[in-house]
């Protein structure tokens, strides 16, 4: 991999390895449930606005 590769290329290279894929798979059990729990506890079952920026503003609020 070239040292000046962009982030997408570096991540693809990392996930192509067995160790990288295993580590990334663990993310589903460690990071994603936290986000879901936070959304559930703040009664954000669904966003009332459309678009990424609007949803991010609603979540930040």
PQR file of N, CA, C, O and H, with PARSE charges and radii, in Angstrom:
ATOM      1  N   UNK A   1       0.851  -1.174   0.000 -0.4000 1.5000
ATOM      2  CA  UNK A   1       0.000   0.000   0.000 -0.0000 2.0000
ATOM      3  C   UNK A   1       0.896   1.236   0.000  0.5500 1.7000
ATOM      4  O   UNK A   1       1.836   1.319   0.790 -0.5500 1.4000
ATOM      5  N   UNK A   2       0.613   2.188  -0.873 -0.4000 1.5000
ATOM      6  CA  UNK A   2       1.436   3.404  -0.916 -0.0000 2.0000
ATOM      7  C   UNK A   2       1.225   4.251   0.341  0.5500 1.7000
ATOM      8  O   UNK A   2       0.120   4.288   0.882 -0.5500 1.4000
ATOM      9  H   UNK A   2      -0.151   2.121  -1.515  0.4000 1.0000
ATOM     10  N   UNK A   3       2.266   4.923   0.803 -0.4000 1.5000
ATOM     11  CA  UNK A   3       2.142   5.717   2.025 -0.0000 2.0000
ATOM     12  C   UNK A   3       1.199   6.913   1.897  0.5500 1.7000
ATOM     13  O   UNK A   3       0.716   7.423   2.908 -0.5500 1.4000
ATOM     14  H   UNK A   3       3.164   4.893   0.364  0.4000 1.0000
ATOM     15  N   UNK A   4       0.930   7.365   0.679 -0.4000 1.5000
ATOM     16  CA  UNK A   4       0.037   8.515   0.499 -0.0000 2.0000
ATOM     17  C   UNK A   4      -1.378   8.101   0.090  0.5500 1.7000
ATOM     18  O   UNK A   4      -2.104   8.888  -0.518 -0.5500 1.4000
ATOM     19  H   UNK A   4       1.322   6.951  -0.143  0.4000 1.0000
ATOM     20  N   UNK A   5      -1.770   6.864   0.424 -0.4000 1.5000
ATOM     21  CA  UNK A   5      -3.102   6.369   0.072 -0.0000 2.0000
ATOM     22  C   UNK A   5      -4.171   7.107   0.871  0.5500 1.7000
ATOM     23  O   UNK A   5      -3.935   7.547   1.997 -0.5500 1.4000
ATOM     24  H   UNK A   5      -1.180   6.226   0.918  0.4000 1.0000
ATOM     25  N   UNK A   6      -5.347   7.232   0.267 -0.4000 1.5000
ATOM     26  CA  UNK A   6      -6.443   7.914   0.968 -0.0000 2.0000
ATOM     27  C   UNK A   6      -7.064   6.982   2.018  0.5500 1.7000
ATOM     28  O   UNK A   6      -6.741   5.795   2.066 -0.5500 1.4000
ATOM     29  H   UNK A   6      -5.538   6.874  -0.647  0.4000 1.0000
ATOM     30  N   UNK A   7      -7.943   7.516   2.843 -0.4000 1.5000
ATOM     31  CA  UNK A   7      -8.524   6.770   3.968 -0.0000 2.0000
ATOM     32  C   UNK A   7      -9.297   5.543   3.488  0.5500 1.7000
ATOM     33  O   UNK A   7      -9.240   4.487   4.118 -0.5500 1.4000
ATOM     34  H   UNK A   7      -8.206   8.480   2.804  0.4000 1.0000
ATOM     35  N   UNK A   8     -10.016   5.678   2.383 -0.4000 1.5000
ATOM     36  CA  UNK A   8     -10.811   4.553   1.879 -0.0000 2.0000
ATOM     37  C   UNK A   8      -9.912   3.389   1.458  0.5500 1.7000
ATOM     38  O   UNK A   8     -10.225   2.230   1.730 -0.5500 1.4000
ATOM     39  H   UNK A   8     -10.062   6.536   1.871  0.4000 1.0000
ATOM     40  N   UNK A   9      -8.809   3.695   0.803 -0.4000 1.5000
ATOM     41  CA  UNK A   9      -7.873   2.659   0.365 -0.0000 2.0000
ATOM     42  C   UNK A   9      -7.207   1.995   1.568  0.5500 1.7000
ATOM     43  O   UNK A   9      -7.063   0.773   1.604 -0.5500 1.4000
ATOM     44  H   UNK A   9      -8.555   4.637   0.582  0.4000 1.0000
ATOM     45  N   UNK A  10      -6.802   2.796   2.551 -0.4000 1.5000
ATOM     46  CA  UNK A  10      -6.179   2.228   3.756 -0.0000 2.0000
ATOM     47  C   UNK A  10      -7.148   1.300   4.485  0.5500 1.7000
ATOM     48  O   UNK A  10      -6.747   0.229   4.941 -0.5500 1.4000
ATOM     49  H   UNK A  10      -6.919   3.788   2.523  0.4000 1.0000
ATOM     50  N   UNK A  11      -8.431   1.699   4.602 -0.4000 1.5000
ATOM     51  CA  UNK A  11      -9.412   0.871   5.298 -0.0000 2.0000
ATOM     52  C   UNK A  11      -9.677  -0.411   4.516  0.5500 1.7000
ATOM     53  O   UNK A  11      -9.793  -1.479   5.117 -0.5500 1.4000
ATOM     54  H   UNK A  11      -8.757   2.569   4.232  0.4000 1.0000
ATOM     55  N   UNK A  12      -9.774  -0.330   3.210 -0.4000 1.5000
ATOM     56  CA  UNK A  12      -9.984  -1.530   2.389 -0.0000 2.0000
ATOM     57  C   UNK A  12      -8.821  -2.496   2.553  0.5500 1.7000
ATOM     58  O   UNK A  12      -9.022  -3.708   2.642 -0.5500 1.4000
ATOM     59  H   UNK A  12      -9.680   0.538   2.722  0.4000 1.0000
ATOM     60  N   UNK A  13      -7.610  -1.965   2.592 -0.4000 1.5000
ATOM     61  CA  UNK A  13      -6.427  -2.798   2.784 -0.0000 2.0000
ATOM     62  C   UNK A  13      -6.452  -3.450   4.165  0.5500 1.7000
ATOM     63  O   UNK A  13      -6.127  -4.628   4.307 -0.5500 1.4000
ATOM     64  H   UNK A  13      -7.447  -0.981   2.520  0.4000 1.0000
ATOM     65  N   UNK A  14      -6.838  -2.682   5.174 -0.4000 1.5000
ATOM     66  CA  UNK A  14      -6.895  -3.200   6.543 -0.0000 2.0000
ATOM     67  C   UNK A  14      -7.941  -4.298   6.669  0.5500 1.7000
ATOM     68  O   UNK A  14      -7.690  -5.314   7.317 -0.5500 1.4000
ATOM     69  H   UNK A  14      -7.103  -1.725   5.058  0.4000 1.0000
ATOM     70  N   UNK A  15      -9.117  -4.111   6.056 -0.4000 1.5000
ATOM     71  CA  UNK A  15     -10.189  -5.101   6.155 -0.0000 2.0000
ATOM     72  C   UNK A  15      -9.905  -6.348   5.332  0.5500 1.7000
ATOM     73  O   UNK A  15     -10.504  -7.397   5.569 -0.5500 1.4000
ATOM     74  H   UNK A  15      -9.321  -3.286   5.529  0.4000 1.0000
ATOM     75  N   UNK A  16      -9.007  -6.243   4.378 -0.4000 1.5000
ATOM     76  CA  UNK A  16      -8.662  -7.412   3.567 -0.0000 2.0000
ATOM     77  C   UNK A  16      -7.877  -8.441   4.363  0.5500 1.7000
ATOM     78  O   UNK A  16      -7.856  -9.619   4.006 -0.5500 1.4000
ATOM     79  H   UNK A  16      -8.521  -5.390   4.186  0.4000 1.0000
ATOM     80  N   UNK A  17      -7.231  -8.005   5.437 -0.4000 1.5000
ATOM     81  CA  UNK A  17      -6.478  -8.953   6.263 -0.0000 2.0000
ATOM     82  C   UNK A  17      -7.422  -9.655   7.235  0.5500 1.7000
ATOM     83  O   UNK A  17      -8.461  -9.103   7.597 -0.5500 1.4000
ATOM     84  H   UNK A  17      -7.248  -7.048   5.727  0.4000 1.0000
ATOM     85  N   UNK A  18      -7.073 -10.853   7.653 -0.4000 1.5000
ATOM     86  CA  UNK A  18      -7.891 -11.623   8.587 -0.0000 2.0000
ATOM     87  C   UNK A  18      -8.004 -10.917   9.934  0.5500 1.7000
ATOM     88  O   UNK A  18      -9.091 -10.841  10.507 -0.5500 1.4000
ATOM     89  H   UNK A  18      -6.229 -11.302   7.359  0.4000 1.0000
ATOM     90  N   UNK A  19      -6.888 -10.402  10.441 -0.4000 1.5000
ATOM     91  CA  UNK A  19      -6.910  -9.711  11.731 -0.0000 2.0000
ATOM     92  C   UNK A  19      -7.759  -8.441  11.671  0.5500 1.7000
ATOM     93  O   UNK A  19      -8.516  -8.156  12.599 -0.5500 1.4000
ATOM     94  H   UNK A  19      -6.005 -10.464   9.976  0.4000 1.0000
ATOM     95  N   UNK A  20      -7.636  -7.694  10.604 -0.4000 1.5000
ATOM     96  CA  UNK A  20      -8.408  -6.469  10.456 -0.0000 2.0000
ATOM     97  C   UNK A  20      -9.903  -6.739  10.389  0.5500 1.7000
ATOM     98  O   UNK A  20     -10.692  -6.016  10.998 -0.5500 1.4000
ATOM     99  H   UNK A  20      -7.020  -7.926   9.851  0.4000 1.0000
ATOM    100  N   UNK A  21     -10.296  -7.767   9.661 -0.4000 1.5000
ATOM    101  CA  UNK A  21     -11.714  -8.121   9.551 -0.0000 2.0000
ATOM    102  C   UNK A  21     -12.264  -8.579  10.897  0.5500 1.7000
ATOM    103  O   UNK A  21     -13.400  -8.255  11.242 -0.5500 1.4000
ATOM    104  H   UNK A  21      -9.656  -8.354   9.167  0.4000 1.0000
ATOM    105  N   UNK A  22     -11.474  -9.324  11.656 -0.4000 1.5000
ATOM    106  CA  UNK A  22     -11.896  -9.784  12.981 -0.0000 2.0000
ATOM    107  C   UNK A  22     -12.097  -8.609  13.926  0.5500 1.7000
ATOM    108  O   UNK A  22     -13.095  -8.551  14.646 -0.5500 1.4000
ATOM    109  H   UNK A  22     -10.551  -9.587  11.376  0.4000 1.0000
ATOM    110  N   UNK A  23     -11.155  -7.672  13.927 -0.4000 1.5000
ATOM    111  CA  UNK A  23     -11.290  -6.501  14.783 -0.0000 2.0000
ATOM    112  C   UNK A  23     -12.496  -5.657  14.396  0.5500 1.7000
ATOM    113  O   UNK A  23     -13.206  -5.160  15.270 -0.5500 1.4000
ATOM    114  H   UNK A  23     -10.345  -7.719  13.343  0.4000 1.0000
ATOM    115  N   UNK A  24     -12.736  -5.489  13.110 -0.4000 1.5000
ATOM    116  CA  UNK A  24     -13.865  -4.684  12.662 -0.0000 2.0000
ATOM    117  C   UNK A  24     -15.188  -5.363  13.016  0.5500 1.7000
ATOM    118  O   UNK A  24     -16.173  -4.690  13.319 -0.5500 1.4000
ATOM    119  H   UNK A  24     -12.159  -5.893  12.400  0.4000 1.0000
ATOM    120  N   UNK A  25     -15.209  -6.681  12.976 -0.4000 1.5000
ATOM    121  CA  UNK A  25     -16.422  -7.426  13.315 -0.0000 2.0000
ATOM    122  C   UNK A  25     -16.789  -7.216  14.783  0.5500 1.7000
ATOM    123  O   UNK A  25     -17.971  -7.184  15.126 -0.5500 1.4000
ATOM    124  H   UNK A  25     -14.409  -7.228  12.729  0.4000 1.0000
ATOM    125  N   UNK A  26     -15.790  -7.072  15.646 -0.4000 1.5000
ATOM    126  CA  UNK A  26     -16.051  -6.838  17.074 -0.0000 2.0000
ATOM    127  C   UNK A  26     -16.726  -5.499  17.305  0.5500 1.7000
ATOM    128  O   UNK A  26     -17.370  -5.311  18.336 -0.5500 1.4000
ATOM    129  H   UNK A  26     -14.830  -7.098  15.367  0.4000 1.0000
ATOM    130  N   UNK A  27     -16.597  -4.566  16.376 -0.4000 1.5000
ATOM    131  CA  UNK A  27     -17.192  -3.233  16.515 -0.0000 2.0000
ATOM    132  C   UNK A  27     -18.703  -3.325  16.675  0.5500 1.7000
ATOM    133  O   UNK A  27     -19.295  -2.541  17.417 -0.5500 1.4000
ATOM    134  H   UNK A  27     -16.073  -4.719  15.537  0.4000 1.0000
ATOM    135  N   UNK A  28     -19.328  -4.264  15.996 -0.4000 1.5000
ATOM    136  CA  UNK A  28     -20.777  -4.415  16.074 -0.0000 2.0000
ATOM    137  C   UNK A  28     -21.241  -4.718  17.495  0.5500 1.7000
ATOM    138  O   UNK A  28     -22.346  -4.336  17.880 -0.5500 1.4000
ATOM    139  H   UNK A  28     -18.847  -4.901  15.394  0.4000 1.0000
ATOM    140  N   UNK A  29     -20.417  -5.393  18.265 -0.4000 1.5000
ATOM    141  CA  UNK A  29     -20.797  -5.752  19.629 -0.0000 2.0000
ATOM    142  C   UNK A  29     -20.363  -4.721  20.655  0.5500 1.7000
ATOM    143  O   UNK A  29     -20.829  -4.761  21.793 -0.5500 1.4000
ATOM    144  H   UNK A  29     -19.519  -5.703  17.951  0.4000 1.0000
ATOM    145  N   UNK A  30     -19.479  -3.795  20.282 -0.4000 1.5000
ATOM    146  CA  UNK A  30     -18.978  -2.846  21.266 -0.0000 2.0000
ATOM    147  C   UNK A  30     -19.450  -1.415  21.048  0.5500 1.7000
ATOM    148  O   UNK A  30     -19.679  -0.703  22.026 -0.5500 1.4000
ATOM    149  H   UNK A  30     -19.100  -3.763  19.358  0.4000 1.0000
ATOM    150  N   UNK A  31     -19.603  -0.970  19.820 -0.4000 1.5000
ATOM    151  CA  UNK A  31     -19.940   0.427  19.539 -0.0000 2.0000
ATOM    152  C   UNK A  31     -21.418   0.607  19.206  0.5500 1.7000
ATOM    153  O   UNK A  31     -22.074   1.484  19.769 -0.5500 1.4000
ATOM    154  H   UNK A  31     -19.417  -1.548  19.026  0.4000 1.0000
ATOM    155  N   UNK A  32     -21.936  -0.189  18.323 -0.4000 1.5000
ATOM    156  CA  UNK A  32     -23.300   0.010  17.837 -0.0000 2.0000
ATOM    157  C   UNK A  32     -24.359  -0.095  18.933  0.5500 1.7000
ATOM    158  O   UNK A  32     -25.284   0.717  18.921 -0.5500 1.4000
ATOM    159  H   UNK A  32     -21.403  -0.901  17.866  0.4000 1.0000
ATOM    160  N   UNK A  33     -24.290  -1.035  19.880 -0.4000 1.5000
ATOM    161  CA  UNK A  33     -25.307  -1.082  20.937 -0.0000 2.0000
ATOM    162  C   UNK A  33     -25.339   0.185  21.799  0.5500 1.7000
ATOM    163  O   UNK A  33     -26.398   0.572  22.291 -0.5500 1.4000
ATOM    164  H   UNK A  33     -23.537  -1.694  19.889  0.4000 1.0000
ATOM    165  N   UNK A  34     -24.192   0.824  21.981 -0.4000 1.5000
ATOM    166  CA  UNK A  34     -24.151   2.060  22.759 -0.0000 2.0000
ATOM    167  C   UNK A  34     -24.955   3.144  22.059  0.5500 1.7000
ATOM    168  O   UNK A  34     -25.724   3.856  22.705 -0.5500 1.4000
ATOM    169  H   UNK A  34     -23.331   0.509  21.581  0.4000 1.0000
ATOM    170  N   UNK A  35     -24.792   3.279  20.759 -0.4000 1.5000
ATOM    171  CA  UNK A  35     -25.550   4.273  19.995 -0.0000 2.0000
ATOM    172  C   UNK A  35     -27.045   3.978  20.051  0.5500 1.7000
ATOM    173  O   UNK A  35     -27.852   4.894  20.215 -0.5500 1.4000
ATOM    174  H   UNK A  35     -24.167   2.700  20.234  0.4000 1.0000
ATOM    175  N   UNK A  36     -27.415   2.721  19.918 -0.4000 1.5000
ATOM    176  CA  UNK A  36     -28.824   2.342  19.976 -0.0000 2.0000
ATOM    177  C   UNK A  36     -29.422   2.600  21.350  0.5500 1.7000
ATOM    178  O   UNK A  36     -30.558   3.063  21.455 -0.5500 1.4000
ATOM    179  H   UNK A  36     -26.760   1.978  19.785  0.4000 1.0000
ATOM    180  N   UNK A  37     -28.672   2.306  22.400 -0.4000 1.5000
ATOM    181  CA  UNK A  37     -29.153   2.527  23.765 -0.0000 2.0000
ATOM    182  C   UNK A  37     -29.360   4.018  24.017  0.5500 1.7000
ATOM    183  O   UNK A  37     -30.371   4.413  24.597 -0.5500 1.4000
ATOM    184  H   UNK A  37     -27.750   1.930  22.315  0.4000 1.0000
ATOM    185  N   UNK A  38     -28.415   4.844  23.589 -0.4000 1.5000
ATOM    186  CA  UNK A  38     -28.532   6.286  23.759 -0.0000 2.0000
ATOM    187  C   UNK A  38     -29.770   6.820  23.042  0.5500 1.7000
ATOM    188  O   UNK A  38     -30.508   7.639  23.591 -0.5500 1.4000
ATOM    189  H   UNK A  38     -27.594   4.523  23.117  0.4000 1.0000
ATOM    190  N   UNK A  39     -29.989   6.361  21.833 -0.4000 1.5000
ATOM    191  CA  UNK A  39     -31.145   6.807  21.064 -0.0000 2.0000
ATOM    192  C   UNK A  39     -32.440   6.362  21.739  0.5500 1.7000
ATOM    193  O   UNK A  39     -33.410   7.120  21.778 -0.5500 1.4000
ATOM    194  H   UNK A  39     -29.390   5.696  21.387  0.4000 1.0000
ATOM    195  N   UNK A  40     -32.463   5.158  22.261 -0.4000 1.5000
ATOM    196  CA  UNK A  40     -33.655   4.642  22.928 -0.0000 2.0000
ATOM    197  C   UNK A  40     -33.948   5.413  24.218  0.5500 1.7000
ATOM    198  O   UNK A  40     -35.099   5.762  24.480 -0.5500 1.4000
ATOM    199  H   UNK A  40     -31.676   4.542  22.229  0.4000 1.0000
ATOM    200  N   UNK A  41     -32.930   5.677  25.013 -0.4000 1.5000
ATOM    201  CA  UNK A  41     -33.117   6.372  26.293 -0.0000 2.0000
ATOM    202  C   UNK A  41     -33.568   7.818  26.117  0.5500 1.7000
ATOM    203  O   UNK A  41     -34.202   8.374  27.014 -0.5500 1.4000
ATOM    204  H   UNK A  41     -31.995   5.394  24.800  0.4000 1.0000
ATOM    205  N   UNK A  42     -33.261   8.425  25.002 -0.4000 1.5000
ATOM    206  CA  UNK A  42     -33.675   9.807  24.759 -0.0000 2.0000
ATOM    207  C   UNK A  42     -34.938   9.862  23.902  0.5500 1.7000
ATOM    208  O   UNK A  42     -35.290  10.919  23.378 -0.5500 1.4000
ATOM    209  H   UNK A  42     -32.746   7.973  24.274  0.4000 1.0000
ATOM    210  N   UNK A  43     -35.624   8.715  23.760 -0.4000 1.5000
ATOM    211  CA  UNK A  43     -36.874   8.601  22.997 -0.0000 2.0000
ATOM    212  C   UNK A  43     -36.748   9.072  21.554  0.5500 1.7000
ATOM    213  O   UNK A  43     -37.683   9.653  21.003 -0.5500 1.4000
ATOM    214  H   UNK A  43     -35.338   7.857  24.186  0.4000 1.0000
ATOM    215  N   UNK A  44     -35.605   8.824  20.947 -0.4000 1.5000
ATOM    216  CA  UNK A  44     -35.410   9.143  19.529 -0.0000 2.0000
ATOM    217  C   UNK A  44     -35.659   7.890  18.703  0.5500 1.7000
ATOM    218  O   UNK A  44     -34.726   7.293  18.166 -0.5500 1.4000
ATOM    219  H   UNK A  44     -34.846   8.352  21.394  0.4000 1.0000
ATOM    220  N   UNK A  45     -36.903   7.504  18.608 -0.4000 1.5000
ATOM    221  CA  UNK A  45     -37.251   6.321  17.833 -0.0000 2.0000
ATOM    222  C   UNK A  45     -37.117   6.606  16.329  0.5500 1.7000
ATOM    223  O   UNK A  45     -36.845   5.707  15.533 -0.5500 1.4000
ATOM    224  H   UNK A  45     -37.661   7.989  19.044  0.4000 1.0000
ATOM    225  N   UNK A  46     -37.312   7.871  15.967 -0.4000 1.5000
ATOM    226  CA  UNK A  46     -37.230   8.261  14.564 -0.0000 2.0000
ATOM    227  C   UNK A  46     -36.937   9.758  14.527  0.5500 1.7000
ATOM    228  O   UNK A  46     -37.398  10.508  15.387 -0.5500 1.4000
ATOM    229  H   UNK A  46     -37.533   8.601  16.614  0.4000 1.0000
ATOM    230  N   UNK A  47     -36.188  10.177  13.552 -0.4000 1.5000
ATOM    231  CA  UNK A  47     -35.889  11.600  13.419 -0.0000 2.0000
ATOM    232  C   UNK A  47     -37.069  12.314  12.779  0.5500 1.7000
ATOM    233  O   UNK A  47     -37.729  11.764  11.898 -0.5500 1.4000
ATOM    234  H   UNK A  47     -35.814   9.568  12.853  0.4000 1.0000
ATOM    235  N   UNK A  48     -37.333  13.533  13.219 -0.4000 1.5000
ATOM    236  CA  UNK A  48     -38.462  14.279  12.675 -0.0000 2.0000
ATOM    237  C   UNK A  48     -38.064  15.144  11.489  0.5500 1.7000
ATOM    238  O   UNK A  48     -38.934  15.692  10.812 -0.5500 1.4000
ATOM    239  H   UNK A  48     -36.797  13.980  13.935  0.4000 1.0000
ATOM    240  N   UNK A  49     -36.772  15.278  11.222 -0.4000 1.5000
ATOM    241  CA  UNK A  49     -36.290  16.083  10.099 -0.0000 2.0000
ATOM    242  C   UNK A  49     -35.551  15.182   9.130  0.5500 1.7000
ATOM    243  O   UNK A  49     -35.135  14.081   9.490 -0.5500 1.4000
ATOM    244  H   UNK A  49     -36.065  14.832  11.772  0.4000 1.0000
ATOM    245  N   UNK A  50     -35.386  15.650   7.894 -0.4000 1.5000
ATOM    246  CA  UNK A  50     -34.735  14.848   6.868 -0.0000 2.0000
ATOM    247  C   UNK A  50     -33.363  15.411   6.541  0.5500 1.7000
ATOM    248  O   UNK A  50     -33.131  16.615   6.647 -0.5500 1.4000
ATOM    249  H   UNK A  50     -35.724  16.544   7.602  0.4000 1.0000
ATOM    250  N   UNK A  51     -32.471  14.540   6.150 -0.4000 1.5000
ATOM    251  CA  UNK A  51     -31.125  14.935   5.755 -0.0000 2.0000
ATOM    252  C   UNK A  51     -30.142  14.717   6.894  0.5500 1.7000
ATOM    253  O   UNK A  51     -30.506  14.796   8.067 -0.5500 1.4000
ATOM    254  H   UNK A  51     -32.659  13.562   6.064  0.4000 1.0000
ATOM    255  N   UNK A  52     -28.903  14.444   6.539 -0.4000 1.5000
ATOM    256  CA  UNK A  52     -27.882  14.141   7.528 -0.0000 2.0000
ATOM    257  C   UNK A  52     -27.626  15.316   8.474  0.5500 1.7000
ATOM    258  O   UNK A  52     -27.551  15.129   9.689 -0.5500 1.4000
ATOM    259  H   UNK A  52     -28.608  14.380   5.586  0.4000 1.0000
ATOM    260  N   UNK A  53     -27.493  16.520   7.925 -0.4000 1.5000
ATOM    261  CA  UNK A  53     -27.220  17.683   8.779 -0.0000 2.0000
ATOM    262  C   UNK A  53     -28.379  17.942   9.736  0.5500 1.7000
ATOM    263  O   UNK A  53     -28.155  18.264  10.903 -0.5500 1.4000
ATOM    264  H   UNK A  53     -27.555  16.672   6.938  0.4000 1.0000
ATOM    265  N   UNK A  54     -29.607  17.807   9.260 -0.4000 1.5000
ATOM    266  CA  UNK A  54     -30.774  18.038  10.113 -0.0000 2.0000
ATOM    267  C   UNK A  54     -30.866  16.982  11.211  0.5500 1.7000
ATOM    268  O   UNK A  54     -31.165  17.307  12.360 -0.5500 1.4000
ATOM    269  H   UNK A  54     -29.789  17.546   8.312  0.4000 1.0000
ATOM    270  N   UNK A  55     -30.611  15.723  10.864 -0.4000 1.5000
ATOM    271  CA  UNK A  55     -30.645  14.657  11.862 -0.0000 2.0000
ATOM    272  C   UNK A  55     -29.537  14.830  12.887  0.5500 1.7000
ATOM    273  O   UNK A  55     -29.753  14.598  14.077 -0.5500 1.4000
ATOM    274  H   UNK A  55     -30.368  15.459   9.931  0.4000 1.0000
ATOM    275  N   UNK A  56     -28.358  15.233  12.446 -0.4000 1.5000
ATOM    276  CA  UNK A  56     -27.250  15.457  13.375 -0.0000 2.0000
ATOM    277  C   UNK A  56     -27.585  16.599  14.320  0.5500 1.7000
ATOM    278  O   UNK A  56     -27.279  16.518  15.510 -0.5500 1.4000
ATOM    279  H   UNK A  56     -28.182  15.421  11.480  0.4000 1.0000
ATOM    280  N   UNK A  57     -28.205  17.657  13.820 -0.4000 1.5000
ATOM    281  CA  UNK A  57     -28.598  18.779  14.679 -0.0000 2.0000
ATOM    282  C   UNK A  57     -29.641  18.342  15.694  0.5500 1.7000
ATOM    283  O   UNK A  57     -29.603  18.758  16.851 -0.5500 1.4000
ATOM    284  H   UNK A  57     -28.454  17.723  12.854  0.4000 1.0000
ATOM    285  N   UNK A  58     -30.569  17.505  15.262 -0.4000 1.5000
ATOM    286  CA  UNK A  58     -31.605  17.014  16.182 -0.0000 2.0000
ATOM    287  C   UNK A  58     -30.984  16.120  17.257  0.5500 1.7000
ATOM    288  O   UNK A  58     -31.356  16.196  18.428 -0.5500 1.4000
ATOM    289  H   UNK A  58     -30.601  17.167  14.321  0.4000 1.0000
ATOM    290  N   UNK A  59     -30.048  15.284  16.855 -0.4000 1.5000
ATOM    291  CA  UNK A  59     -29.381  14.416  17.833 -0.0000 2.0000
ATOM    292  C   UNK A  59     -28.537  15.221  18.810  0.5500 1.7000
ATOM    293  O   UNK A  59     -28.505  14.918  20.003 -0.5500 1.4000
ATOM    294  H   UNK A  59     -29.746  15.222  15.904  0.4000 1.0000
ATOM    295  N   UNK A  60     -27.851  16.250  18.306 -0.4000 1.5000
ATOM    296  CA  UNK A  60     -27.039  17.099  19.178 -0.0000 2.0000
ATOM    297  C   UNK A  60     -27.884  17.875  20.183  0.5500 1.7000
ATOM    298  O   UNK A  60     -27.456  18.132  21.308 -0.5500 1.4000
ATOM    299  H   UNK A  60     -27.878  16.496  17.337  0.4000 1.0000
ATOM    300  N   UNK A  61     -29.101  18.244  19.752 -0.4000 1.5000
ATOM    301  CA  UNK A  61     -30.000  18.992  20.612 -0.0000 2.0000
ATOM    302  C   UNK A  61     -30.417  18.125  21.779  0.5500 1.7000
ATOM    303  O   UNK A  61     -31.183  18.568  22.635 -0.5500 1.4000
ATOM    304  H   UNK A  61     -29.448  18.035  18.838  0.4000 1.0000
TER
END
